[in-house]
Amino acid sequence: MKLFLRENLLLIVTQLSQCVMISVIFWLDGYRGKGVIIYAILLSIVLLTAFLIYRYISRKNFYQRLQNPMAKLDESLEITEQTPISEALDQLLLAQFRLYQEELQQAEESQNEHLLFMDRWVHQMKTPLSVIELTARTLDEPESSSIREETERMRNGLNTVLYMARLRTITEDFQVKPVTLSKLIREVNQENKLFYIRHEVFPQLREEKPGITVESDEKWLFFLLTQLIHNAVKYSIGKAKHIVLRIFEHEGNAVLEVKDFGIGIPDVDQKRVFNKFYTGENGRNYRESTGMGLYLVKEVAERLEHHIEMESTVGEGTTIRIIFSETQNLTSV
C-alpha cells in the first residue's frame, strides 16, 4: 500500500489541485452556484477514488512482489499477473535470471579450472621436493637436516593449499566409513615422526577405552588431526617436551582430544582463532602463522558434522577436542 500511495501521490495532488483551480476560475468568472461546484468536486473525488481502488486491486500482487524480498532465486520466475506492467516485470526478471545463470556457470567453470590447476600444481611440486629430500640425505649435518626441515615446511604448506582448494567441493569428496581413532593417531604420528624429533616435542597416546571407532572421512580426519598436532607442537617448542593425544567417551559421544602444555591462547583471541586469516597475539610472535590452520579445522569439522571444543589458559597450554556424536560413535551402537 505504501508503495502504491507513493507512486500515485502526484496524480492525487494533481487531480485535487485541478478541482480547486477549476472551481476558483468559475467563481472569479461570476458563477455563484456553490452546490454545483461542491457536487463537481465530490464527483471528481469519487471517480478518482474508484480509479485508484481499481488500480490497486488489479496491481496488488505487483506491488507486493516489489516490496517483499525474494526468499529464493527461483521466485524470480513466478508470474505476477496479466497486466502490461506486470508482464514487463516478469520478462525483465526472467532475462535477469538467465543472465545470472550464464555468468554463474562461467564463474563455476573458471573456478573449477583454477581448482584443477592448483591440484595438479601441488602434486607436481611434491615431486621436486621429494628429490630435494633424497639429495639432502647424502649431505653432511647440519646442512642435511636444515634442507629437510625447509622441504617439510614447503610440503605442509602445499598440503594446506590443496585442502583449502578442495574445501569448496568437500561434500563431493566424502568417503564416510568406520575409522578407528587409535589407528588413525598412530598413522598421523608416523607421518610426522621427523617433525616431532626435529622440534623435540613428542606425542603421548592415552586411550581410555580401546577400539573406539567412529563414522567419518578418514582422509579429511587425517588432515584435521595433522593441523591440530602441528599447532600443538609449534606452540610447545621451548616450553614443553610432549603433547597428549587422548581418546575417550563422554555421554555416548566419542572424543579425540589434542592437549599441549605450551604458551596458551589469550582470552581476547579465543573467540576469533577459528576465523579466516586471524593470527592474534601468538601469530604476531610466530611469524609462520597463516591464520588458516584452525579455520580449516573448524570448516572441515562442520562439513563432517563433528563438533569442535577449545579450552586454553595463557602459560599453561591449549586443549582442542573433536567430538563425534552418539550416532557417529560406532563403539556405543
N, C-alpha and C positions, 0 to 999 in steps of 0.2 A: 504493500500500500504506500509506504513512504517513497519508494522509487517511482511509483505511478504519479503521486502528487507532485514530486519534484519535476518530472518530465512535463506535466501538463499545467504547471503553475503559471507559466507565461500565457497560455491560452485562456485560463480562468481570469487572470488580471486584465488581459486584452478585452475579453468579452464584457466584463463588468464595466470597464472604462468606456467601452463603446456605448453601452446602455445609458450611462450617466451623461456622456457627451451629447448623444442624440437628444436626450430629454432637455438638456440645457439649451441646445440650439432651438428646439421648438419653443421653449419658454421665452427665449430672447426674441423670437420672431413674433411674439404676441399671443401664442396659443396658451390658454389657461385651463385646459382640461386635465386637472390633476388625476382624476380617476383613470382616464385613458392612459396617461403616462405611466402611472403605477402598474396598471394592468399589463402594459407592454414590457415593462422591466421584469415583472414577475414571470410573464410568459417566456421571456428570453432566458431567465434563470432556470425555469423548469426544463426548457429544451436543452440548455447546456448541461444540466444535471443528468437528464436522461441519456444524453450523448456520452458523458463521462462514465455513467454506470454501465452502459453497453460496452464501451471500450475496455473498461477494467475487466468485466466478466469474460469478454472474448479473448483478452490477453493475460488473464490471471496466471496461467501456467508459465507464460513467457516471463512475466515479472518475477515470479517465484524462482524460476530457474536462474535468472540473473542475480538474484540476491543470495541464494543458498549455495555455498561452496560444494564442489563435487567431492564425494567420498571415494569414488573410484574413477579411473580414467575412462572406463567403458561407458560411463554415464554421458559422455560427450556424444555418443552415437544415438542416444534416445531422441525420438521425435517429439517436439513440443506440442504443436497444434497446427491446424490448417489455416494459417493466416500468412499473408505475404512476408511480413517481417520475421515471423517465427520460422518459416521455411528458409528464409535467407540466413538466419542464425544457425539453423541445423546444418545447412550446406557449408557454412563457414567453419563450424566445429568439426564436421566430417573431414573437410580439407586439411584443417589443422592437425587432426588426429593422424591422418595418413602421412602428412609431412613429418610429424613427430616419430611415427613408427619407422619411417625410412631412415631418419637421422639416427634413431636409437639403434637400428640394425647395423648401420655403418659404424657407429661407435663401438658396438659389441664386436664386430668383425675386426676392427682396428685393435681393440684391447686383446682379443684372442690371439691375434698375430704377435702382439707385444709379449704376452704371456708365453707363447710358444718359443719366441726368440730368447726370452730370459731363461726358460727351462733348458734349451739346448746350449745356451752360452754357459750356464752354470756347470753343466755336465762336461762341456769342452774344457773349462778352466780346471776341473778336477784332475784331468789327465796330466797337464804340465806340473801341477802341484805334487802329484804322486812321483813324477820323475825327479823333481827337485828334492823330495824327501829321500828317495833312494840314493841320489847322489850325495846328499848330506851325510848319510851313514858312513860313507867312505872317508869323510874328513875327520880331522882330529878334534877333540874337545878343546875349548867350549864352542868352537865355531859350529860343529855339527848340531848341538842342542839348540843354539840360537836360531839357526836356519829352520830346524824342525818346529820350533815354537812359533816362528812367524808364519810358516806354512799352515800350521794348525789353526792359527787365528784367522787366516785367509779362508780356510776351509769352513770354519764355523760361520764366518760372515757370508760366504756363498750359500750355505745351507739356509741361513736366515732369509736371504733374498729369495731363494727358491720357494720356501714355505710361505713367505709373505705373498709372493705372486700366486701361489696356489690357494691362498685363503679364500678368495672370492668364489672359487668353484669347489670348495671343500665338500659340499653336500653331494657332488658328483663323484667324489674320490673316496667315499666311505667304503670300508670293508669291515663291518662290525662282526666280531667273533669273540669267543671266550679268550681272555688274556689273564694268565697267572702273574700276579704282581711281583712276586719274588723272582720269578724267571726274567721278567722284564727288567727289573732293577739290576740283576746280575749282568744282563746284556748291555745295559747302559753303562754300568761300571767298567765292563771290559772294554767298551768302545772308548771310554775316557780315562783309561789306565795311565797313559803318559801325561794326561792333563793333571791328574791327581799327584803324580810323582813330581812333576815339574814345579808345582806350587806348594808341595809338601802339606797338602790337606787331604785327608783320607776318609772314605765313607765307612760308616758302621751301619749294618743292616740289623734292624730289630723287628723280627716277625712274631708278633704276639699270638697270632693264630695261623698255623701253617696252611698253605694251599689256598689262600684267598684268591678267588677267580672272579673277574668282572667282565661285563659285556662292553666292549669298546673297540675303537680302531687302533690296532697295535702300532701302526706306523706313526700316526699323529700323537698317540700317547707317548711313544718313544721320544719324539721331538719335544713334547711338552715337558717331560721329566728331565731331558737334557738341558733345556733352558733353565729350569729351576736349579739344577745341580751347578751349572756354570755360574749362576748368580751367587749361590751359597758359597762356592769356593772363592770366587773373586772377592767377596766382601769379608772373607775369613782370613785372607793372607796376612800374616804377621800378627794375628790376634788369637787364632785357634788352629789346632792341628787336625781337627776332624769335623765332619758333619754327620748327622744322623738321618738315616732313611728308615722310616717306621711304617709298618703295615699293621692295621688293627681294624676292629669293627666297633661301631658306635650306634646304638639304637637301630640295628639292622642294616646300617649303611657301611660300606667298605671305605676305608680311609687310607690314603697314601700321603705320608707326611714327610716333608723335607725341612730339616731343622739345622740351622747353623748357629755358631756362637761368635759371630763377627761384630761388626760395628753397629748393626741395627739400623732402622729407618726412623727419622724424626717424625713426631706426631703430625706436623703440618704437611708432610709429604705422603702419609699413608693412604689418604683418600684419593690421591691422584697418581699413584705409582703405576696403576693399570691403564692410564691414559696414553694415547699415542704420542711418542717423541718426548714424553715427560721424563726428565732425568733427576730433578730435585737436587737437594744438597749433596747427596752422595755422588750423583752423576757429575757434579762440578769438581769433585775431588778425584774421581776416577774418570780420566779423560776418554777411556774406551767405551764408556756407556753411551748407547744409542737411544735409549728410551723405548726400544721396541720389544725387548725380551718379555717383560711382564704383560705388555699389551697383547702380544701374540699368545701368551699363556691364557689370558682371560678370554680372548676371542675363540681360540681352539676349544677350550673347556666348555664354553657356551654352545658351540656348534655340536660338540659331543654330548651335550646335556649333562655335563658334570658341574659340580659346584666348587668354587674356589674360596677358601678362607685364609686370612693372613693375620698373624699376630707379630708384633715387633716391639722391642724395647731398645733404646739407644744404649750402646755399650754392652748389651747382653746377647743380642742376636735376633734372628727372624725365623719364624715358623710359617710355612705355607702348606696348606692341606688341599689335596684333590679328593673330593667327596663323591663317591658313586652311590646313587640312590639305591634303595632296597630292591627295586626291580632290576637294577643293573648288577647287583651283588649276587652272583650265581651261587656263591657258597651258602647263602642263607635260604636259598629256594628249596 
